[in-house]
Amino acid sequence: MENEVPTPSATATRIVEVLRELDGVRTRVTLKDGRELSVHNIAWGQGTADTEYHVTTNISPMPEVPHVIDIFSTRDVASIADPQSGRVHFERKREE
């Protein structure tokens, strides 16, 4: 069927699940290029020909602490961790 959205990759699905579970908790998302994002909450969607999600951070509800709104693709996520304890919630395997 034309314009059918493909099934999201297992990695994309896991990244969104982890970030949804941590909703409202400041979380560090590290991208493959080394950038570190401070994430409090997410909104996400999927393009019509993409197996990855695009993610927008810190918009709903607006965090009451200083924050930045970021947009990234799940294909760019290297890891998700607690910024204080260092506990890793997600880490991309090298071949992904």
Secondary structure by P-SEA (a helix, b strand, c coil): cccccccccaaaaaaaaaaaaacccbbbbbcccccccccccccccccccccbbbbbcccccccccbbbbbbbbccccccccccccccccccccccc
